[in-house]
Amino acid sequence: MKLGVIGLGAMGWNHARVAQDMGVLGGIAEPSEDLRRKAKSSYRAPMHATHDSLLRESNVSGVILATPTSTHAALALAALEADKHVLVEKPLAATVEDAQRIIDKAKEKGLTLAVGQIERHNPVVGFAASAVKSRKYGDLLAISSRRLSSFPGRIRDVGCILDIGIHDIDFACALAGSEPTVVFARAGSHRSKPYEDHAFIQIGFRGGATASIETNWLTPMRVRHANLTLTEANMELDFVEQVATISTSQPLEPLAPDLATIPTEYNHQVVTLRRKEPLRNELEDFVAAIQDKRPALVDGAQGLRALRVAHAALESARTGKAVEFSS
Ligand SMILES: NC(=O)c1ccc[n+]([C@@H]2O[C@H](COP(=O)([O-])OP(=O)(O)OC[C@H]3O[C@@H](n4cnc5c(N)ncnc54)[C@H](O)[C@@H]3O)[C@@H](O)[C@H]2O)c1
């Protein structure tokens, strides 16, 4: 099984590195001659100046699209038309309509479509997802997450909601276990125009859970945290360190009537997960999905769901009103 990487920018370079480590790198397409020259010493795979040339390689079964968001639809459709399985970097496409077109084409061709929502392959998210699913700590009531960074000069076709907020949108949708019904957001462009560089997003889910997401490109350091309020515990997730901290408490009998001190004992359990690069998990899942003819962990429908919520957040921020989903 060989995979091609289309686009050798910041993310494509990492995809190519991981694919090569896995022994599945079958080719790279990148229009920049400079990047192709730099890559020659790092990658032992044929280099192509155009995606069309890579798509003609018969030994390449699937491709990873790591190009700017505005190019995803045209390139994904071309790859599927050439009978290649496709892993599209997030967001699946720039618009909901384009995302639906990609999903329809993958279905028509019977090919695997995966979306690079990388956090879903983070061991700490896997841990949280199985704890929520098993109801080990009761029901999930609320998710509050923060994804803050400094301005990434190279992203020029979307704002921070579609670029990084979409990770938390997707993660919240997956954990909530029911469909989003309402989205409200505030956003603005402080430093980078015309796209938003800071946003607060609230999502209500059919099952009753709520997600509250802060994302921006204005913070000097990189923050990637989430807090889950469950009926029987609190769980903090550190996406970078891959650590989950679970806190539980036992109310005690009050010694004397005292409104100021709440008699409680706390218990913190820190779970440091076995570290694994999320991108490696993502590519292994893509390969296994192709080989086993099963859906990828994050398939087209989930990529579309996250995109729909992200666009609802943009609309809400524009109109000042909540956006409700009818179904
Ligand atoms: N999952 C993550 O954590 C993560 C992180 C960063 C970026 N991304 C995503 O990866 C994608 C690329 O982002 P980036 O930061 O690497 O951008 P980038 O600008 O650094 O790289 C994009 C590359 O694509 C190339 N390209 C453009 N059109 C092409 C074509 N037709 N054929 C082949 N190559 C083409 C460009 O020359 C450039 O080298 C975006 O969708 C972005 O959202 C995901």
The ligand as an SDF file (V2000), in Angstrom:
LIG
                    3D

 44 48  0  0  0  0  0  0  0  0999 V2000
   -4.2910   18.8760   11.3060 N   0  0  0  0  0  0  0  0  0  0  0  0
   -3.5670   19.9070   11.7100 C   0  0  0  0  0  0  0  0  0  0  0  0
   -3.2290   20.0470   12.8740 O   0  0  0  0  0  0  0  0  0  0  0  0
   -3.1440   20.9220   10.6910 C   0  0  0  0  0  0  0  0  0  0  0  0
   -2.1070   21.8070   10.9700 C   0  0  0  0  0  0  0  0  0  0  0  0
   -1.7320   22.6990    9.9730 C   0  0  0  0  0  0  0  0  0  0  0  0
   -2.4130   22.7230    8.7620 C   0  0  0  0  0  0  0  0  0  0  0  0
   -3.4270   21.8470    8.5560 N   0  0  0  0  0  0  0  0  0  0  0  0
   -4.1850   21.8400    7.2840 C   0  0  0  0  0  0  0  0  0  0  0  0
   -3.3080   21.4070    6.2480 O   0  0  0  0  0  0  0  0  0  0  0  0
   -3.6070   22.1090    5.0360 C   0  0  0  0  0  0  0  0  0  0  0  0
   -2.3460   22.8170    4.5530 C   0  0  0  0  0  0  0  0  0  0  0  0
   -1.9430   23.7400    5.5400 O   0  0  0  0  0  0  0  0  0  0  0  0
   -0.3970   24.1470    5.6690 P   0  0  0  0  0  0  0  0  0  0  0  0
   -0.3090   24.8880    6.9340 O   0  0  0  0  0  0  0  0  0  0  0  0
    0.4830   22.9780    5.4420 O   0  0  0  0  0  0  0  0  0  0  0  0
   -0.2990   25.1570    4.4360 O   0  0  0  0  0  0  0  0  0  0  0  0
    1.0130   25.6100    3.6530 P   0  0  0  0  0  0  0  0  0  0  0  0
    0.6370   26.8680    2.9640 O   0  0  0  0  0  0  0  0  0  0  0  0
    2.1770   25.5720    4.5610 O   0  0  0  0  0  0  0  0  0  0  0  0
    1.2200   24.4500    2.5550 O   0  0  0  0  0  0  0  0  0  0  0  0
    0.3610   24.2290    1.4920 C   0  0  0  0  0  0  0  0  0  0  0  0
    1.1980   23.6420    0.3450 C   0  0  0  0  0  0  0  0  0  0  0  0
    0.3000   23.1800   -0.6820 O   0  0  0  0  0  0  0  0  0  0  0  0
    0.9320   23.4410   -1.9280 C   0  0  0  0  0  0  0  0  0  0  0  0
   -0.0750   23.3890   -2.9830 N   0  0  0  0  0  0  0  0  0  0  0  0
   -1.0190   24.2910   -3.3230 C   0  0  0  0  0  0  0  0  0  0  0  0
   -1.7580   23.8390   -4.3640 N   0  0  0  0  0  0  0  0  0  0  0  0
   -1.2520   22.6130   -4.7020 C   0  0  0  0  0  0  0  0  0  0  0  0
   -1.5900   21.6540   -5.6950 C   0  0  0  0  0  0  0  0  0  0  0  0
   -2.5700   21.8480   -6.5770 N   0  0  0  0  0  0  0  0  0  0  0  0
   -0.8680   20.5000   -5.7380 N   0  0  0  0  0  0  0  0  0  0  0  0
    0.1230   20.2750   -4.8670 C   0  0  0  0  0  0  0  0  0  0  0  0
    0.4910   21.1710   -3.8960 N   0  0  0  0  0  0  0  0  0  0  0  0
   -0.2050   22.3220   -3.8100 C   0  0  0  0  0  0  0  0  0  0  0  0
    1.5690   24.8200   -1.7330 C   0  0  0  0  0  0  0  0  0  0  0  0
    2.5690   25.0770   -2.6980 O   0  0  0  0  0  0  0  0  0  0  0  0
    2.1210   24.6760   -0.3130 C   0  0  0  0  0  0  0  0  0  0  0  0
    3.4310   24.1880   -0.3090 O   0  0  0  0  0  0  0  0  0  0  0  0
   -4.7760   23.0600    5.3590 C   0  0  0  0  0  0  0  0  0  0  0  0
   -5.9810   22.4140    5.0450 O   0  0  0  0  0  0  0  0  0  0  0  0
   -4.6820   23.2180    6.8760 C   0  0  0  0  0  0  0  0  0  0  0  0
   -5.9350   23.4960    7.4680 O   0  0  0  0  0  0  0  0  0  0  0  0
   -3.7880   20.9420    9.4840 C   0  0  0  0  0  0  0  0  0  0  0  0
  1  2  1  0
  2  3  2  0
  2  4  1  0
  4  5  1  0
  4 44  2  0
  5  6  2  0
  6  7  1  0
  7  8  2  0
  8  9  1  0
  8 44  1  0
  9 10  1  0
  9 42  1  0
 10 11  1  0
 11 12  1  0
 11 40  1  0
 12 13  1  0
 13 14  1  0
 14 15  2  0
 14 16  1  0
 14 17  1  0
 17 18  1  0
 18 19  2  0
 18 20  1  0
 18 21  1  0
 21 22  1  0
 22 23  1  0
 23 24  1  0
 23 38  1  0
 24 25  1  0
 25 26  1  0
 25 36  1  0
 26 27  1  0
 26 35  1  0
 27 28  2  0
 28 29  1  0
 29 30  1  0
 29 35  2  0
 30 31  1  0
 30 32  2  0
 32 33  1  0
 33 34  2  0
 34 35  1  0
 36 37  1  0
 36 38  1  0
 38 39  1  0
 40 41  1  0
 40 42  1  0
 42 43  1  0
M  CHG  2   8   1  16  -1
M  END
$$$$
